[in-house]
Structure formats: structure tokens, C-alpha cells
Amino acid sequence: MGYFLVYESMLNSVLIARDRFLKPGGILLPDEASLYIAGIEDADYKQKKIHFWENVYGFNMSCIKNAAMKEPLVDTVDAEAINTTSCKFLTFDLNTITIEQLKFKQPFRIRATRNDFCHAFIVWFDIRFSKCHKPIYFSTSPVAKYTHWKQTVFYLDDVLGITEGDEISGIIEGGPNTRNPRDWDIAIRTDFDGQYESVHKRQEYTLR
């Protein structure tokens, strides 16, 4: 498993080994993986990572901002930064899924849990060992114990001013980069009609 579960196409090797070597009735562990999305407040880090380029020791290098925005950040997110509900937007049955089916396009819907600003979406994954004598679950969520997978952060061009109960919906899609299949191209469509603003926009990212 890679960052964002599918990064570097590491899962592909497992599926190839499964098809070549696993006998009928054999057990694959883990055998299920799910991806989740939520919104976060992250003004300080966005300022350091994105707006930093507007004044680099007196030089305006804002032309780099677009490139910086397109590259998701893999980092540990403080659970207190989450300001929406989470949405499980995809589940893979690792016993049966094919490499081609790892490419996805899925809707999501989350709600604001407090009055705040939403600067980014984060994605994490959980895995399940359902064939054990006692089922075991493992999470890379911000509220779970730290793992080296951390979480994947997708900064938004537009800061969403959210009010408790506001709904953010959208579509998240992903697939291997055509030039380098170890990289992953991800796009997020955001649809938000809040009390103070409306945002309907699609942003593209590359996890490399």
C-alpha cells in the first residue's frame, strides 16, 4: 500500500501476485480497503506552502503557486483541524478487484461541523482483515494512531467559509499518470453553496 492507498502502483504488484500464486480458497490479508474524505482548516500551513511564493526574500515567485497547488501534501493532520463530517467514497474488495478497476470516479458529500474556513480536503484509508479469527481493522485516519502513510492533503484554490450544517458535495476521481504509472492523477470537483459564498470548481492534482 502506498500513500493515498494506490500511489506508486504498489497495490498492483499484490494483485498480480494474487492472480498468479493464490490457490482457490486461499486467503489474502488485508482483504478490504476503504478511502475517506473530509474538510480541514489549515490556514497556517497553506500560507507557508502556497502563499510563500508571493514573496521569497523580496522576489515575487507567484508563478510557482500553480505548480505547488497541483501537488498534494502527504503529512500528519491534527484531528482538531477537521471541520466536516467524513465520507467513505470508495471500498475495494482486494480478493476480486482488478488493476483496471483501481481507477475510480466517485461522488462524495460532507457537512460542516462548525463555523470555520475550509482550506483543503484530506483523504485517508482504512484496511480490514476480515478472514482472521477475530476481524482486525487498521486506520490511517487523523484520529487514529500515527502511521507512516499519514494523510493526503489537497489544497483548494478557494477558501470555503462554512457554517455548521453547510453541505459540501463533489466528485473525486483518480487514475495512474499516463507518463509515469507510479504517479497518480487526481481531480476533485467541489460544489458548495454556503451562507456567504458559492464555489463550483474542478481542481486537478498529481501525486508524485
C-alpha positions as CSV (number, residue, x, y, z in Angstrom):
1,M,0.0,0.0,0.0
2,G,1.3,3.4,-0.9
3,Y,0.2,6.9,0.1
4,F,-3.4,7.5,-0.8
5,L,-3.5,3.7,-0.9
6,V,-2.7,3.5,-4.6
7,Y,0.3,5.8,-5.0
8,E,3.4,4.3,-6.8
9,S,1.1,1.4,-8.0
10,M,2.4,-0.7,-5.2
11,L,-1.0,-2.4,-4.9
12,N,-0.7,-3.6,-8.5
13,S,2.1,-5.9,-7.5
14,V,-0.1,-7.5,-4.8
15,L,-2.9,-8.1,-7.3
16,I,-0.6,-9.6,-9.8
17,A,0.9,-12.0,-7.1
18,R,-2.7,-12.8,-6.0
19,D,-3.7,-13.9,-9.5
20,R,-0.5,-15.9,-10.1
21,F,0.1,-17.6,-6.8
22,L,-3.0,-17.7,-4.6
23,K,-4.7,-21.0,-4.7
24,P,-8.5,-21.3,-4.8
25,G,-9.9,-20.7,-1.3
26,G,-6.6,-19.0,-0.3
27,I,-6.7,-16.0,2.0
28,L,-5.4,-12.5,1.2
29,L,-4.7,-10.2,4.1
30,P,-5.8,-7.5,4.2
31,D,-8.7,-8.2,2.0
32,E,-10.6,-4.9,2.0
33,A,-9.6,-1.2,1.8
34,S,-11.8,1.9,2.0
35,L,-11.0,5.6,1.2
36,Y,-12.4,8.6,3.1
37,I,-12.5,12.3,2.5
38,A,-13.1,15.3,4.9
39,G,-12.5,19.0,5.0
40,I,-9.9,20.8,7.2
41,E,-8.9,24.3,8.4
42,D,-5.2,24.7,7.6
43,A,-4.6,28.4,7.1
44,D,-1.1,28.4,8.7
45,Y,0.4,25.6,6.6
46,K,-1.3,26.8,3.4
47,Q,0.3,30.2,4.0
48,K,3.7,28.6,4.3
49,K,3.4,26.2,1.4
50,I,1.4,28.2,-1.1
51,H,1.4,31.9,-0.4
52,F,5.1,31.7,0.5
53,W,5.9,32.0,-3.2
54,E,4.4,35.5,-3.4
55,N,7.4,37.0,-1.6
56,V,10.5,34.9,-1.5
57,Y,13.1,37.1,0.2
58,G,11.7,40.1,-1.7
59,F,11.1,38.3,-5.0
60,N,7.7,37.6,-6.4
61,M,7.7,34.0,-7.5
62,S,3.9,33.5,-7.5
63,C,4.2,31.8,-10.9
64,I,5.2,28.7,-8.9
65,K,2.0,28.7,-6.9
66,N,0.0,26.9,-9.5
67,A,2.5,24.1,-9.6
68,A,2.6,23.9,-5.8
69,M,-1.2,23.7,-5.6
70,K,-1.3,20.8,-8.0
71,E,0.9,18.6,-5.8
72,P,-0.9,17.1,-2.8
73,L,0.8,17.2,0.6
74,V,1.4,14.0,2.4
75,D,1.6,14.9,6.1
76,T,0.1,14.3,9.5
77,V,-3.0,16.3,10.1
78,D,-4.2,17.3,13.6
79,A,-7.6,15.8,14.3
80,E,-8.8,19.1,15.6
81,A,-8.3,20.6,12.1
82,I,-11.1,18.5,10.7
83,N,-14.2,20.7,10.5
84,T,-16.6,18.5,8.5
85,T,-18.0,15.0,8.7
86,S,-16.1,12.4,6.7
87,C,-17.4,10.4,3.8
88,K,-16.4,6.9,2.7
89,F,-16.4,7.3,-1.0
90,L,-14.8,4.0,-2.2
91,T,-14.2,0.4,-1.0
92,F,-12.0,-2.1,-2.7
93,D,-12.5,-5.8,-2.3
94,L,-8.9,-6.9,-2.7
95,N,-10.0,-10.5,-3.3
96,T,-11.6,-9.7,-6.6
97,I,-10.6,-6.2,-7.8
98,T,-8.5,-5.9,-11.0
99,I,-5.8,-3.4,-11.7
100,E,-8.0,-1.7,-14.2
101,Q,-10.7,-1.2,-11.5
102,L,-8.3,0.7,-9.2
103,K,-9.1,3.8,-11.4
104,F,-12.1,5.5,-9.9
105,K,-14.6,8.3,-10.2
106,Q,-16.8,8.7,-7.1
107,P,-19.2,11.2,-5.6
108,F,-18.9,12.5,-2.0
109,R,-21.0,14.5,0.4
110,I,-19.8,16.0,3.7
111,R,-21.3,18.6,6.2
112,A,-19.6,21.3,8.2
113,T,-19.4,20.6,11.9
114,R,-18.6,24.1,13.0
115,N,-18.4,27.7,11.7
116,D,-14.9,27.9,10.2
117,F,-12.9,28.1,7.0
118,C,-12.2,25.0,4.8
119,H,-8.8,25.3,3.1
120,A,-8.3,21.7,1.9
121,F,-9.7,18.2,1.7
122,I,-7.9,15.3,3.2
123,V,-8.0,11.7,2.2
124,W,-7.1,8.6,4.3
125,F,-7.7,4.9,4.1
126,D,-8.7,2.0,6.4
127,I,-8.0,-1.6,5.8
128,R,-9.8,-4.7,7.0
129,F,-8.6,-8.2,7.8
130,S,-12.0,-9.9,7.7
131,K,-10.7,-13.5,7.4
132,C,-9.0,-13.6,10.8
133,H,-10.5,-15.4,13.7
134,K,-11.2,-12.0,15.2
135,P,-11.7,-9.3,12.5
136,I,-9.0,-6.7,12.6
137,Y,-9.3,-3.1,11.4
138,F,-6.5,-0.6,10.7
139,S,-6.9,3.1,10.0
140,T,-4.7,5.9,8.7
141,S,-7.2,8.5,9.9
142,P,-6.1,11.6,11.8
143,V,-8.0,10.4,14.8
144,A,-6.1,7.0,14.8
145,K,-2.6,6.2,15.9
146,Y,0.2,7.7,13.7
147,T,1.2,5.6,10.7
148,H,3.9,6.4,8.0
149,W,1.1,6.7,5.5
150,K,-0.1,9.9,7.2
151,Q,-2.9,11.6,5.3
152,T,-3.0,13.2,1.8
153,V,-4.0,16.9,1.7
154,F,-5.5,18.6,-1.3
155,Y,-5.5,22.4,-1.0
156,L,-8.3,24.4,-2.6
157,D,-7.9,27.5,-4.7
158,D,-11.0,29.0,-3.0
159,V,-11.3,29.1,0.8
160,L,-14.8,27.9,1.8
161,G,-16.4,29.9,4.5
162,I,-18.5,27.2,6.1
163,T,-21.3,27.4,8.7
164,E,-22.3,24.4,10.8
165,G,-24.6,22.2,8.8
166,D,-23.5,23.5,5.4
167,E,-23.1,20.8,2.8
168,I,-20.1,20.3,0.5
169,S,-20.6,17.8,-2.3
170,G,-18.4,16.8,-5.2
171,I,-16.7,14.1,-7.2
172,I,-13.2,12.7,-6.7
173,E,-11.5,10.8,-9.4
174,G,-8.1,9.2,-9.8
175,G,-6.0,7.1,-12.1
176,P,-2.4,6.4,-12.9
177,N,-0.5,9.1,-14.7
178,T,-0.1,8.3,-18.4
179,R,3.6,9.2,-18.5
180,N,4.6,7.6,-15.2
181,P,2.1,5.0,-13.9
182,R,3.7,5.2,-10.4
183,D,2.3,8.7,-10.1
184,W,-1.4,9.3,-9.7
185,D,-3.6,12.0,-11.3
186,I,-6.4,13.1,-9.0
187,A,-9.2,15.5,-9.7
188,I,-11.7,16.9,-7.2
189,R,-14.9,18.7,-8.2
190,T,-16.2,20.9,-5.4
191,D,-19.9,22.0,-5.2
192,F,-20.6,24.4,-2.3
193,D,-23.5,26.8,-1.8
194,G,-22.9,28.4,1.6
195,Q,-24.3,31.3,3.5
196,Y,-21.6,33.6,2.3
197,E,-20.4,32.2,-1.0
198,S,-20.8,29.6,-3.7
199,V,-18.0,27.6,-5.3
200,H,-18.4,25.2,-8.2
201,K,-14.9,24.2,-9.4
202,R,-12.8,21.3,-10.5
203,Q,-9.1,21.1,-9.5
204,E,-6.5,18.7,-10.8
205,Y,-3.6,17.3,-8.8
206,T,-0.7,14.9,-9.4
207,L,0.7,12.8,-6.5
208,R,4.3,12.2,-7.4
